[in-house]
Amino acid sequence: MAETLDIIQLRTFVAIDECGGFGRAAVALHLSQPTVSQHVRSLEKRLQQPLVERDGRRAKFTQAGEKLLAEARRILAVHDEALARLDVTRARTIVVGSTETAAEQVLPELLSTMRRAFPERQVQFHIDRSTRMTDAVAKGSIDLAVVLDTGSTVAGVEVGELPLNWYAAPGWQAPAAGEPVPLVAYVEPCGMRQRALQELGDIGARVDIAAESGSLEGVIAAARAGLGVAVLPTGGRTPDGLVVRRDFPDLGRIHVRLITRRGLESEVEAAAISSLDGFFTARRYVHAVSA
């Protein structure tokens, strides 16, 4: 075994687990995907055993990889605590997360606010699903995140609400009475998917999952292709190639919450809350005027 392990490579290795894959880790760390792969290969060469293996299209950690993850987290924790004590991390990067469905509307304004409030610090963003984002904040790899919550069960501060609407391609025809409704949805777990199933079940409609995706882009593409009707929050413009369907049960609204990692500076959290409050207050006013 080599005498040393590279801190940067260990941080990359942990990011693969926390972000859910090589590609997402590359985005979060502002690295190319080949660089992320090279970091893993270097660790495997140093430890002389495979750490990650392919499981279909996904990456899966080997038993040795799981052991390294545990050790890497301990090493990084001690390393980062030492830097904090030495006051090296005073101007550390602020990592802001957001779900895909809220990112287009919420994230630009939030990032602008954070950069104005903390000009001496770099601000990075991370986009993922609410469940992964919540885990990443709990682990400390993301400082604060905007997540969606259909049932007020997520920790953090509620900063606003977004209406949920049904969307479909312009020429899409709703099924005849008695025929199942083709639903396009996120893969489980997904609160919006469960809300749609519940509302359709309450009116006695049968449902077929016509298509499912782990990304917003995939859900929109499937609905745009006419595969079925999708449920998405509305905070701005309607996605290109889709129209709102008013001939389905009302879905109500979805909570938007801000969650923060333990130990985050109070001024950083306060700036984020202020920005989000302004965002949702402005949209409530616009909605009231237009109504």
Secondary structure, DSSP 4 states (H G I P E B T S, - for coil): --S---HHHHHHHHHHHHHTSHHHHHHHHT--HHHHHHHHHHHHHHHTS--EEEETTEEEE-HHHHHHHHHHHHHHHHHHHHHHHTTTTTTPPEEEEEEHHHHHHHHHHHHHHHHHH-TTS-EEEEEE-HHHHHHHHHHTSSSEEEEEESSS-S-SEEEEEEEEEEEE-TT--PPPTTSPEEEEEEPSS-HHHHHHHHHHHHTT--EEEEEEESSHHHHHHHHHTTS-EEEEE-SSSPPTT-EEE-SS----EEEEEEEE-TT--HHHHHHHHHHHHHHHHHHHHHHHHH-
